[in-house]
C-alpha cells in the first residue's frame, strides 16, 4: 500500500490522464491538418490546370491555406488543451470512462478546493481514501485511449493515396496546374525569374481604324515599340528562345493585366491586342519544368492623338449690329487630321443657346472643307431688339469614341429696334435732370456782389456755359423725339415749349451782358443788377424745366411698361398657336425647338420688365410713383406668376402633355390680363396723391398718436398741479428766508436788461435780429419771475435766454459780427451765466429745506414717474410702427421718425425727473414730448400729399416744403439766400444745416 496521502494519489492519477488527453489532441490535430491541407493543394492545382491559374484562384487558395490550418489548430488542439488544465474537466472524462468511480472523483476534486461546501466536513477524509482506493484499480491508459485520433490519420492516408493516384494517372495535369499556379503568382519582384529577351522574330501587324483611311502596316523584326491611333488592332507573332508551356503579354508597369498568347510546338507564339491607352508591355513565359520567366526589358505603346476639327469663321469677322432683320453672309473653313463627317452653321438667341437652329452644309468630305452660306436670322424667330449668336461647328469621322466636335469663335449680332432707341431716348431725357439741377445750383450759389469771389465776367461766363450744356442736352433729346415714332407728340411739344422759354431767358441774359461789356468787369451796380435779374429769369425757367422733365420721364416709363405688357400678351398668343400646331404634329422636333425658343423669349421679356421696374423705382420722383400696383408689388407678383407658369408649361411640353400645356397657357393668359390691369391702374393713379391702404395705415398711426397726445396732456396737467403746489410752498419759503439773495438777483436781472439795450439790431443779421427779439422777451420773463420769487420759472428763463445769447454769438460774433455789439453781448452773457449759477444754488438750498416740510409728495411723484415711463414705452412701440410703415410710404419722410425719437427721449427724461421727485423740472420734457407728438401728426398729414424723390447726385433734398418768394417779395429772399449760402460756405451752425438743405428742394417745388 502506498504511503502517499489520498489527495496526492488522486492528483497523480489526474496528471497522467491529462497528459494522455493532450497527446491524443495533438495526434488528432496533426492528422486532420495533413489531410485538409493535402486535399486543398490537390483541388487548387487541378483548378489551376483547368482555369489557367487565374489571379482570383491564387488569392482564394492563399486565404484558405491560411484560414483552414488556423481553424483546425484552434478547434482540435488549443481548445482541448486549454480545457484539460482544469482538474474537474479531467475528472469528468475519467468518471465517464470508468463507471466504477461513480461521482466520487469529481466530488473530491471540488471539495479539495471548497471544503466548506460539504454538509459534514468530518466525512471528507473518508471520501478521499475511498476515491484514491478506487483509482488504484482503474487503468488510466484504457480510460484515455488514442483510438479517436486514428480517423484523422486514416483521412490523411486516404488523401495522400489520392495524390499518389493522381500523380501516376495524370502527371501532366498536375504539372500544368502547378506551373500555372506558380506562374500566375509571379511578377516583377514577386517570384518570377527576370531575364533578357524571351522571343525572337517579333512581327507586328497594325490594322488601323477605318475612319483613319490608312492601310494595314507590317513591322517585321520589331523591337516591340509602336505608336498608333486608338482602336488599332495589333497582331503579334514571335518565336520563343526556349520551350514554353504558357506565354502571356503583361501590360502596364506592374503587369496588372495579361493577354494570353497561343503556343504552337512550344515555340511559336501568336496573339493580338487593341490599342487603347498609352502603356508598356513585356513577354512572360512558363517553361515545361515550371520555371516562371519574365523579360527584364519593356516595350512601349504610344497613342496617336485624334484631335477635334479646327474651325475658322471668316464671315462675320466680328460682332455686328443690324438696323433690321435680314440674311447674313457666312464664310468658314474646317480642317481635321483624319476626316470630316458633318459641318453646321448654328444660329441661336443669345439668351437661349440651348435651343439653336442648325443649317447642315452639303458636300462635306475629306480632311478639309471650305464653305459659304447666307443665313436668314428669322430662322430662330428673331425680332427687333434680339441679340443672336452665330458660329460654325464641325464633326470628325472618329468611329472609335464617336465623332468629335470642333467649334469656331462665336459672333454676336444685335438687331436694333424702335423700342430700344425709344428707351435710350427716355434714359437720355432722365439724365438731363442732373445737368439742369447742376446749372440751377450754380446760379443759386452765385455771389454777385462779393469782390473776394473774383471778377464777375469769367464767373458769369461759367454760369452761361453750364446752362448751355444742360440746354444742349435737352435740345438733343427733343430733336431725337422728332424721329421717334414711340414718343407721344404732346410730350415732344411740351418739352419743345419749355426748351424755347429757357433759351429765350438765356438769350436775354446774353443780351444783358453784351449791352455793357465793361460794366460787369467794373462791377457797376446798375449793370450787375440787370444781369442778376436776367439770371433770376433763367433760374425760374430751370426750375420749371426740371419739374416738366421729371413728369415726362414718369409718363414715358409707365407707357413703356404697359407696351411691354402688351408684347407679353402677343408673345403668349404666338406661343398658343405654336402649341396647337405641335399638337397636330407631335414628332416635329423643329417645331418643338421653336416653341422652346418662344418660352425662353417670354422669360427674357419678363426679366426685362423686372429691370424696367427697378429702374422706374430708382429714377422717378415719388409724386409720380404713388402707384398702387407698384407699391403692393402686384406687377412683380404677376411677372413671377407668369414666369412660374412658363416653367411648368415647358415641363409639360417635354413630357408630351399637350392638352395640359394648353390649359396652363389659358391660366397664363389670366395672369397676363391681371398684370395689364394692374399697370392700367398704376397709369390711372399716376397723379393721385394717396391710396386706400396708405390711408388706413395713416389713420391707425394718427389714432395712436392722438391717444398718446391725450395721455401725455393729462399726465402733464397732473404734474403741473403738483409742481405748482411745490412752487407755492417754495415761494413762501423764499419770502421768509431767502429775501436778501433774491434782491441781488433782481439787480443782476436789471443789469442784464440794460446791457441788451446797448445792442444795435441794425448791426445784426436777419437771424441775429430774430434771436435778439426772442432774447429780450426771455429776459423780460426772467425779471417778472424774479419779482414774483418764482425761482423755477426764473431759472428756466435764464437758461433759455443764455441759449439765445449763444446763438447770437455763434452767428454774429467774432469775425461775422459788429465790434460795437461785442462788448454788450459779452457783458450780457456773463450776467446771464451768474444768474443761472446763483439760481441753481438757491434752488438747491430751497429744496433742501422744502424736503423737510413736504409729506406724501414722494409717492405721488413716483406714481407719475411710472406712468410717464409707461408712456415712453408705448412711444417706442409707435416708433417701431412708424419705421415699418415708413418703408412702405416714401412720402412720410424722416420727420415723424425724428419727432418720435425726440418724444421718446423727452418722456424718458420727464420720467427720470419725476422719479427724483422733481415735477417742476419734468415739465419741459413733457412739453417737448407734446411738441414732438404734434410733429409726428404733422408728418403723417404730410405723407398724404405728393412728395418729391431725393436725388442721389450729391444734393440730398429734404421733403419739407418751403415757400418760394415771388417777384414782389424779392429783397427779403435775396438776403435770406445770401445768409444761407454764406452759412454753407463757412461750415454752417448745426441749427441752420436743415434750412440750407431744404432751400435747394424748395427751389424746384
KOLLOVEX-554256 format. One record per residue (C-alpha): x, z, y. Coordinates in steps of 0.25 Angstrom, whole numbers, padded with zeros to 4 digits, always signed. Each point is the difference from the previous one (the first is absolute). Example, Ala and Ser with C-alpha at 12.3 -4.5 7.8 and 13.67 -1.06 7.14 Angstrom:
+0049+0031-0018 +0006-0002+0014 
END
This chain:
+0000+0000+0000 +0005-0004+0014 +0004+0012+0009 -0004-0008+0013 -0013+0004+0007 -0013-0007-0002 +0000-0006+0014 +0014-0006-0002 -0004-0006-0014 -0012-0006+0007 +0008-0006+0011 +0010-0006-0009 -0011-0007-0008 -0006-0005+0013 +0014-0006+0004 +0002-0007-0013 -0014-0006+0001 +0003-0004+0015 +0013-0008-0004 -0007-0008-0010 -0011-0003+0009 +0009-0006+0010 +0008-0008-0010 -0013-0006-0005 -0004-0004+0014 +0014-0006+0002 -0001-0008-0012 -0014-0004+0003 +0003-0005+0014 +0012-0008-0004 -0007-0007-0011 -0012-0004+0009 +0009-0004+0011 +0009-0009-0008 -0013-0007-0006 -0006-0001+0014 +0012-0006+0007 +0003-0009-0011 -0014-0006+0000 +0000-0001+0015 +0013-0008+0000 -0005-0009-0011 -0013-0003+0007 +0007-0003+0014 +0010-0009-0007 -0011-0008-0007 -0008-0001+0013 +0013-0005+0008 +0002-0010-0011 -0014-0005+0002 -0002+0001+0015 +0014-0003+0004 +0005+0013+0006 -0010+0001+0012 +0004+0011+0010 -0013+0008-0002 +0004+0001-0015 +0013+0006+0004 -0005+0010+0010 -0011+0004-0010 +0010+0002-0011 +0009+0008+0009 -0012+0009+0004 -0005+0002-0014 +0014+0003-0005 +0002+0011+0009 -0014+0006-0001 -0002-0001-0015 +0012+0009-0004 -0002+0009+0011 -0015+0002-0005 +0004+0002-0014 +0011+0010+0003 -0009+0008+0009 -0012+0000-0010 +0008+0002-0013 +0012+0008+0003 +0000+0007+0014 -0015+0005-0001 +0002+0006-0015 +0014+0006+0003 -0006+0007+0013 -0012+0005-0008 +0010+0006-0011 +0006+0009+0010 -0012+0010-0002 +0001+0009-0012 -0016+0000+0000 +0000-0015-0002 +0010+0000-0011 -0007+0012-0007 -0013-0008+0001 +0007-0012-0007 +0005+0009-0011 -0014+0007-0002 -0006-0014-0002 +0010-0004-0010 +0000+0013-0008 -0014+0006-0001 +0006+0013-0007 +0005+0004+0014 -0015+0001+0004 +0000+0003+0015 +0010+0012+0000 +0012-0008+0005 -0007-0005+0013 -0005+0014+0002 +0013+0006-0002 +0007-0010+0010 -0011+0004+0010 +0002+0015-0002 +0015-0001+0002 -0002-0005+0014 -0013+0008+0003 -0001+0013-0009 -0011+0006+0010 -0010-0010-0006 +0000+0007-0013 -0013+0008-0003 +0009+0011-0007 +0015-0001+0004 +0004+0008-0012 -0004-0011-0010 +0010-0010+0007 +0012+0004-0009 -0008-0002-0012 -0004-0014+0004 +0014-0004+0003 +0005+0005-0014 -0012-0008-0007 +0003-0013+0008 +0015+0001-0003 -0002+0002-0015 -0009-0012-0001 +0010-0009+0008 +0010+0003-0011 -0008-0007-0010 -0004-0012+0009 +0009-0013-0001 +0003-0004+0014 +0005-0013-0004 -0013-0003-0007 -0008+0005+0011 +0007-0010+0010 +0003-0013-0008 +0007-0012+0006 -0011-0010-0007 -0007-0003+0013 +0012-0007+0005 +0000-0009-0012 -0011-0009+0006 +0008-0002+0012 +0012-0005-0007 -0008-0009-0009 -0006-0006+0012 +0014-0003+0005 +0005-0005-0013 -0012-0010+0000 +0003-0005+0014 +0014-0002-0004 -0004-0008-0012 -0009-0009+0009 +0013-0002+0009 +0008-0004-0013 -0011-0009-0005 -0001-0007+0014 +0014-0002+0001 +0001-0006-0014 -0012-0009+0002 +0000-0004+0015 +0015+0002+0005 -0002-0011+0010 -0012+0006+0006 +0007+0014+0001 +0012-0006+0007 -0008-0009+0009 -0009+0012+0004 +0012+0009+0003 +0007-0011+0007 -0012-0003+0009 -0002+0015+0003 +0014+0002+0004 +0001-0013+0008 -0012+0004+0008 +0006+0013+0003 +0012-0006+0005 +0003-0004+0014 +0011+0001+0010 +0006+0013-0002 -0011+0003-0010 +0007-0002-0013 +0003-0016+0001 +0014-0005-0002 +0003-0007+0013 +0008-0013-0002 +0004-0013+0005 -0009-0013-0001 -0008+0000-0012 -0004-0015+0000 +0005-0014+0003 -0005-0014+0003 -0010+0006+0009 -0010-0010+0005 -0011+0002+0011 -0012-0010+0001 -0008+0002+0013 -0014-0004+0001 -0004+0001+0015 -0015+0003+0004 -0008-0013+0002 -0002+0003+0015 +0015-0002+0003 +0000-0014-0006 +0014+0002-0006 +0004-0006-0014 +0005+0010-0011 +0014+0003+0001 +0010+0003-0012 +0012+0008+0003 +0010-0001-0012 +0011+0010-0002 -0006+0009+0010 +0005+0014+0004 -0014+0005+0000 -0002+0001+0015 -0011-0008+0006 -0008-0002+0013 -0014-0006-0001 -0014+0001+0007 -0010+0011-0005 -0007-0005-0012 +0011-0008-0006 +0000+0000-0015 +0014+0001-0006 +0003-0004-0014 +0013+0007-0006 +0008-0004-0012 +0013+0006-0005 +0009+0002-0012 +0005+0015-0003 +0014+0002-0002 -0003+0009-0012 -0012+0001-0010 -0012+0007+0006 -0012+0007-0006 -0007+0001+0013 +0002-0005+0014 -0006+0002+0014 +0001-0003+0014 +0001+0013+0008 -0006-0001+0015 +0004+0009+0011 +0012+0009+0003 -0005+0010-0010 -0005-0010-0010 -0014+0006+0003 -0007-0012-0007 +0003-0010-0011 -0002-0014-0004 +0001-0002-0016 +0008-0012-0004 -0003-0008-0013 +0012+0000-0009 +0004-0012-0010 +0011+0002-0010 +0004+0013+0006 +0007-0008+0011 -0010-0010+0008 -0008+0007+0011 -0012-0006+0007 -0009+0006+0010 -0007-0002+0014 -0003+0008+0013 -0008-0002+0013 +0007+0002+0013 -0007+0011+0007 +0008+0010+0009 +0015+0000+0002 +0007+0007-0011 +0012+0000-0010 +0000-0002-0015 +0010+0001-0012 -0001-0002-0015 -0001+0011-0010 +0002-0001-0015 -0002+0008-0013 +0010-0004-0011 -0005+0000-0014 +0008+0013-0003 -0008+0007+0011 +0010-0001+0012 -0006-0001+0014 +0008-0009+0009 -0003-0003+0015 +0007-0009+0009 +0009+0007+0011 -0003-0011+0010 -0013-0003+0007 -0006-0013+0003 -0008-0002+0013 -0014-0006+0003 -0003-0004+0015 -0013-0004+0005 -0001-0012+0010 -0009+0004+0011 -0013-0008+0002 -0003+0001+0015 -0014-0002+0006 -0002-0012+0008 +0006-0001+0014 -0011-0005+0010 +0002-0004+0015 -0011-0002+0010 +0004-0011+0009 -0013-0001+0008 -0005+0008+0006 +0014+0004+0005 -0005+0013+0007 -0013+0008+0003 -0010-0008+0007 -0012+0002+0010 -0011-0010+0000 -0011-0002+0010 -0010-0004-0010 -0001-0002-0015 +0006-0012-0006 +0009-0006-0011 +0014+0005+0000 +0012-0009-0006 +0008+0007-0011 +0014-0005-0005 +0008+0008-0011 +0010-0001-0010 +0002+0007-0014 +0012+0001-0009 +0002+0006-0014 +0011+0002-0009 -0007-0006-0012 -0013-0006+0005 -0013+0002+0008 -0014+0000-0006 -0009+0002+0012 +0000+0001+0015 -0011+0005+0009 -0003+0001+0015 -0006+0013+0003 -0009+0004+0011 -0007+0014+0002 -0005+0008+0011 +0011+0010+0005 -0009+0011-0002 -0004-0004-0014 +0012-0005-0007 -0006+0004-0014 -0010-0012+0001 +0008-0012+0004 -0003-0015-0002 +0010-0008-0008 +0002-0015+0001 +0007-0005-0012 +0010-0011+0003 +0001-0012-0009 +0012-0007-0006 +0008+0013-0003 +0011-0002-0010 +0015+0001-0002 +0009+0010+0006 -0003-0004+0015 -0013-0004+0007 -0002-0004+0015 -0014+0000+0005 -0009-0002+0012 -0015+0003+0002 -0010+0003+0011 -0008+0013-0001 -0014+0002+0006 +0000+0014+0004 -0015+0001-0002 +0003+0000-0015 -0001+0015+0002 -0012+0000+0009 +0009+0003+0012 -0006+0003+0013 +0005+0001+0014 +0008+0012+0002 +0005+0001-0014 +0014+0002-0004 +0004-0009-0012 +0012+0001-0009 +0006-0013-0006 +0011-0001-0011 +0004-0008-0012 +0002+0005-0014 +0007-0007-0012 +0001+0004-0015 +0011-0004-0009 -0003-0004-0015 +0006+0012-0007 -0006+0001-0014 +0007+0013-0004 -0005+0010+0010 -0010-0009+0007 +0000-0008+0013 +0008+0007+0011 -0005-0001+0014 +0007-0004+0013 -0005+0002+0014 +0003-0006+0013 +0000+0007+0013 -0014+0003+0006 -0005-0006+0013 -0011+0007+0008 -0010-0009+0007 -0008+0006+0011 -0013-0007+0004 -0004+0003+0014 -0015+0002+0003 -0008+0002+0013 -0003+0014-0004 +0015+0004-0001 +0002-0007+0014 -0012+0008+0006 +0005+0013-0006 +0013-0002+0006 -0006-0003+0013 -0008+0012+0000 +0012+0008-0003 +0007-0006+0012 -0011+0004+0008 +0001+0014-0004 +0015+0000+0003 -0003-0004+0014 -0006+0014+0002 +0013+0007+0000 +0006-0010+0010 -0012+0002+0009 +0002+0015-0001 +0015+0000+0003 -0003-0009+0012 -0011+0010+0005 +0009+0012-0003 +0012-0006+0008 -0009-0003+0012 -0006+0015+0000 +0014+0006+0000 +0005-0009+0012 +0005+0009+0011 -0003-0008+0012 +0006+0009+0011 +0011+0007-0008 +0013-0005+0007 +0008+0007-0011 -0006-0009-0011 +0008-0012+0006 -0004-0013+0007 -0014-0005-0001 +0001-0015-0002 +0007+0001-0014 -0010+0011-0004 -0011-0009+0004 +0006-0012-0007 +0001+0008-0013 -0015+0004+0001 -0004-0015+0002 +0009-0004-0012 -0007+0011-0009 -0014-0004+0004 +0003-0015-0001 +0006+0003-0014 -0014+0006-0004 -0008-0011+0007 +0008-0011-0007 -0002+0007-0014 -0015+0001+0003 +0000-0015+0005 +0006-0005-0013 -0010+0007-0008 -0012-0006+0008 +0006-0014-0001 +0002+0002-0015 -0015+0004+0000 -0004-0014+0006 +0005-0006-0013 -0005+0011-0010 -0014-0004-0005 -0002+0014-0005 +0001+0007+0013 -0014+0001+0007 -0001-0008+0013 -0005+0012+0007 +0012+0008-0004 +0010-0010+0006 -0008-0002+0013 -0001+0015+0002 +0015+0001-0002 +0002-0012+0009 -0008+0006+0011 +0008+0013+0000 +0013-0007-0001 -0004-0008+0012 -0003+0012+0008 +0013+0007-0004 +0008-0013+0004 -0007+0000+0014 +0004+0014+0002 +0014-0003-0004 +0000-0012+0010 -0005+0009+0011 +0012+0009-0002 +0010-0011+0000 -0006-0005+0013 +0001+0014+0006 +0015+0001-0004 +0003-0014+0005 -0008+0002+0014 +0011+0009+0004 +0013-0002-0007 +0008+0010+0007 -0011+0010+0002 +0002+0006-0014 +0015+0001+0001 -0001+0007+0013 -0012+0008-0006 -0009-0002+0012 -0012+0008-0001 -0010-0011+0002 +0007-0009-0010 +0001+0011-0010 -0015+0003+0002 -0004-0014-0002 +0008-0002-0013 -0004+0013-0006 -0015-0003+0003 +0002-0014-0007 +0007+0008-0012 -0012+0009-0001 -0009-0012-0002 +0009-0004-0011 -0002+0014-0006 -0015-0001+0000 +0001-0014-0007 +0009+0005-0010 -0009+0012-0003 -0012-0010-0002 +0008-0009-0008 +0004+0011-0010 -0014+0004-0002 -0005-0014-0002 +0012-0004-0010 -0003+0013-0008 -0015-0004-0001 +0004-0014-0004 +0010+0004-0011 -0011+0009-0006 -0010-0011+0000 +0009-0010-0006 +0005+0010-0011 -0014+0003-0005 -0005-0014+0000 +0012-0004-0008 -0003+0011-0010 -0014-0005-0001 +0005-0014-0002 +0009+0005-0011 -0012+0007-0007 -0007-0014+0000 +0012-0006-0006 -0001+0010-0011 -0015-0004-0003 +0004-0014+0000 +0011+0002-0010 -0010+0008-0008 -0009-0012-0001 +0011-0009-0004 +0004+0010-0011 -0014+0000-0005 -0001-0015-0001 +0013+0000-0008 -0004+0011-0010 -0013-0007-0002 +0008-0013-0003 +0009+0008-0009 -0012+0005-0008 -0003-0014-0004 +0015-0003-0003 +0006+0013-0005 +0012-0007-0006 +0004-0006+0013 +0013+0007+0003 +0003-0007+0013 -0014+0004+0005 +0003+0015-0004 +0013-0001+0007 -0007-0005+0012 -0010+0012-0001 +0011+0010-0001 +0007-0006+0013 -0014+0001+0007 +0000+0015-0004 +0014+0002+0005 -0003-0007+0013 -0012+0010+0002 +0009+0011-0003 +0010-0005+0011 -0011-0002+0010 -0005+0014-0002 +0014+0005+0002 +0001-0008+0013 -0013+0006+0005 +0005+0014-0003 +0013-0003+0008 -0009-0005+0011 -0008+0013+0000 +0013+0008+0001 +0005-0009+0012 -0014+0001+0006 +0001+0016+0000 +0014-0001+0006 -0002-0009+0011 -0015+0002+0005 -0003+0010+0011 -0010+0010-0005 -0011-0003+0009 +0000-0014-0008 +0002+0007-0013 -0012+0009-0001 -0005-0007-0012 -0008+0007-0011 +0004-0009-0011 +0015+0001+0003 -0001+0015+0003 -0007+0003-0013 +0009-0010-0008 -0012-0008-0004 +0008-0012+0002 +0012+0005-0008 -0010+0005-0011 -0006-0013-0001 +0013-0007-0002 +0005+0010-0010 -0013-0002-0008 +0001-0015+0001 +0015+0001-0005 -0004+0009-0012 -0011-0010-0004 +0010-0012+0001 +0009+0008-0010 -0012+0002-0009 -0004-0014+0001 +0014-0005-0004 +0000+0009-0012 -0014-0006-0004 +0005-0014+0001 +0012+0003-0008 -0009+0006-0011 -0009-0012+0000 -0012+0008+0006 -0005-0011+0009 -0014+0005+0002 +0005+0014+0003 +0010-0006+0010 -0012-0008+0007 -0008+0013+0001 +0012+0007+0006 +0001-0011+0010 -0014+0003+0004 +0004+0015+0002 +0011-0005+0008 -0009-0008+0009 -0008+0012+0003 +0013+0007+0004 +0004-0011+0009 -0014+0000+0006 +0002+0015+0003 +0014-0003+0006 -0005-0011+0009 -0012+0009+0004 +0010+0012+0004 +0008-0010+0008 -0012-0005+0007 -0004+0014+0004 +0014+0003+0005 -0001-0012+0009 -0013+0004+0005 +0005+0014+0003 +0013-0004+0006 -0004+0005+0014 -0009+0011-0004 +0005+0014+0004 -0004+0008-0013 -0005+0000-0014 -0010+0010-0007 +0011+0006-0009 +0008+0004+0012 -0012+0005+0008 -0003+0009-0012 +0014+0005-0001 +0001+0002+0015 -0013+0007+0001 +0004+0010-0011 +0013+0003+0007 -0007+0002+0013 -0010+0009-0006 +0011+0009-0006 +0007-0001+0014 -0012+0005+0007 -0002+0011-0010 +0014+0005+0003 -0002-0001+0015 -0012+0009-0002 +0007+0010-0008 +0012+0000+0009 -0009+0002+0012 -0007+0012-0006 +0013+0006-0004 +0006-0002+0014 -0012+0007+0006 +0002+0012-0008 +0015+0000+0002 -0003-0001+0015 -0009+0011+0000 +0010+0009-0007 +0011-0005+0010 -0009+0003+0012 -0002+0014-0005 +0015+0002-0002 +0002-0006+0014 -0010+0009+0007 +0007+0012-0007 +0013-0005+0004 -0004-0002+0014 -0005+0014+0002 +0013+0005-0006 +0008-0009+0010 -0008+0005+0011 +0003+0014-0003 +0015+0000-0005 +0006-0014+0004 -0004-0002+0014 +0014+0001+0006 +0005-0011-0009 -0012-0009+0002 +0002+0000+0015 +0015-0005-0001 -0005-0011-0009 -0011-0004+0011 +0011-0001+0010 +0008-0010-0009 -0012-0008-0002 -0002-0001+0015 +0015-0005+0001 -0002-0010-0011 -0012-0006+0007 +0009-0001+0013 +0011-0007-0007 -0010-0010-0005 -0005-0002+0014 +0014-0005+0004 +0000-0011-0011 -0003-0014+0007 -0009-0008-0009 +0003-0013+0006 +0014+0001-0005 -0005+0001-0015 -0004-0011-0009 -0015-0002-0004 +0002+0008-0013 +0008+0011+0008 -0012+0001+0011 -0010+0001-0012 +0008+0012-0006 +0002+0006+0014 -0015+0000+0002 -0002+0007-0014 +0011+0010+0003 -0006+0004+0013 -0014+0003-0007 +0007+0008-0011 +0007+0008+0011 -0013+0003+0007 -0006+0005-0013 +0012+0008-0003 -0001+0007+0014 -0015+0002-0003 +0003+0007-0014 +0010+0009+0007 -0010+0004+0010 -0010+0004-0011 +0011+0007-0008 -0003-0011-0011 +0014+0001-0007 -0003-0009-0011 -0006-0011+0009 +0011+0001+0009 +0011-0001-0011 -0007-0012-0005 -0001-0007+0014 +0015+0003+0003 +0004-0006-0013 -0008-0012+0002 +0005-0002+0015 +0014+0001-0006 -0003-0011-0009 -0004-0009+0012 +0012+0004+0008 +0009-0004-0012 -0007-0014-0001 +0002-0002+0015 +0015+0004-0001 +0001-0009-0012 -0006-0012+0006 +0003+0002+0015 +0012+0009-0001 +0015-0004+0000 +0003-0014+0004 -0014-0004-0001 -0005+0010+0010 +0001+0002+0015 +0011+0010+0005 -0010+0006+0010 -0010+0005-0012 +0011+0005-0009 +0002+0014+0007 -0015+0004+0001 -0002-0005-0014 +0012+0008-0005 -0005+0013+0007 -0014-0002-0005 +0005-0002-0015 +0009+0013+0002 -0012+0008+0005 -0009-0005-0011 +0010+0004-0011 +0001+0014+0006 -0015+0001+0001 -0002-0004-0015 +0011+0010-0004 -0006+0012+0007 -0014-0003-0004 +0005-0001-0015 +0007+0013+0002 -0012+0006+0007 -0010-0005-0011 +0009+0006-0011 -0001+0014+0007 -0014-0001+0002 -0003-0004-0014 +0008+0012-0005 -0008+0009+0008 -0013-0007-0003 +0002+0001-0016 -0001+0015+0001 -0013-0001+0006 -0007-0012-0008 -0007+0004-0012 -0007-0010-0010 +0006-0012+0007 +0010-0003-0011 -0010-0002-0011 -0008-0010+0008 +0012-0007+0004 +0005-0001-0014 -0014-0006-0004 +0000-0010+0011 +0014-0004-0005 -0005-0002-0014 -0011-0009+0005 +0010-0008+0009 +0009-0002-0012 -0012-0005-0009 -0003-0010+0011 +0015-0004+0000 -0001-0003-0015 -0013-0008+0002 +0007-0008+0011 +0011-0003-0010 -0010-0006-0010 -0006-0008+0011 +0014-0005+0004 +0002-0005-0014 -0013-0007+0000 +0004-0007+0013 +0013-0004-0006 -0008-0006-0012 -0010-0007+0009 +0011-0005+0010 +0006-0009-0011 -0014-0007-0001 -0003+0000+0015 +0012-0006+0007 -0008+0001+0013 +0001+0015-0001 +0014+0000+0005 +0009+0013+0001 -0008+0008+0010 -0010+0007-0010 +0012+0004-0009 +0008+0005+0012 -0012+0008+0005 -0002+0005-0014 +0014+0005-0001 -0001+0006+0014 -0013+0007-0003 +0006+0006-0013 +0012+0005+0006 -0008+0006+0012 -0010+0007-0010 +0012+0006-0008 +0006+0005+0013 -0013+0006+0004 -0002+0007-0014 +0014+0006+0001 -0003+0006+0014 -0013+0006-0005 +0007+0005-0012 +0010+0007+0010 -0012+0006+0008 +0002-0009+0012 -0013-0007+0002 +0003-0004+0014 +0013-0008-0004 -0009-0006-0011 -0009-0007+0010 +0010-0011+0005 +0001-0004-0015 -0015+0000-0002 -0001-0009+0013 +0010-0009-0005 -0007-0001-0013 -0013-0004+0007 +0007-0010+0008 +0007-0006-0012 -0014+0000-0008 -0005-0008+0012 +0012-0010-0001 -0004-0002-0015 -0014-0003+0004 +0005-0010+0011 +0009-0007-0010 -0011-0001-0010 -0009-0006+0010 +0011-0010+0004 +0001-0004-0015 -0013-0007+0002 +0005-0009+0011 +0008-0013-0003 +0015+0004-0001 +0012-0008+0002 +0011-0001-0010 +0014+0005+0002 +0011-0011+0001 +0013+0002-0007 +0009-0007+0009 +0007+0012+0007 -0012+0004+0008 -0009+0010-0007 -0013+0000+0007 -0010+0012+0001 -0015-0002-0003 -0004+0008+0013 -0007-0009+0010 +0006+0000+0015 -0007-0006+0012 +0007-0012+0006 -0002+0001+0015 -0006-0012+0007 +0006-0008+0012 -0007+0010+0010 +0007+0012-0007 +0014-0007+0000 +0008+0010+0008 -0002+0013-0008 +0002-0008-0013 +0013-0005+0005 +0006+0014+0003 -0006+0004-0014 +0007-0011-0007 +0013+0003+0008 +0000+0014-0004 -0003-0003-0015 +0011-0010+0000 +0010+0009+0007 -0003+0011-0010 +0002-0010-0012 +0014-0004+0005 +0004+0014+0003 -0004+0006-0014 -0014+0005+0005 -0004+0014-0002 -0008+0003-0012 -0013+0002+0007 +0001-0015+0005 +0004-0007-0012 -0014-0002-0005 -0004-0006+0014 +0011-0010+0000 -0003-0004-0014 -0015-0001+0003 +0003-0009+0012 +0004-0012-0007 -0012+0001-0009 -0009+0001+0012 +0005-0013+0006 -0006-0008-0011 -0013+0008-0002 
END
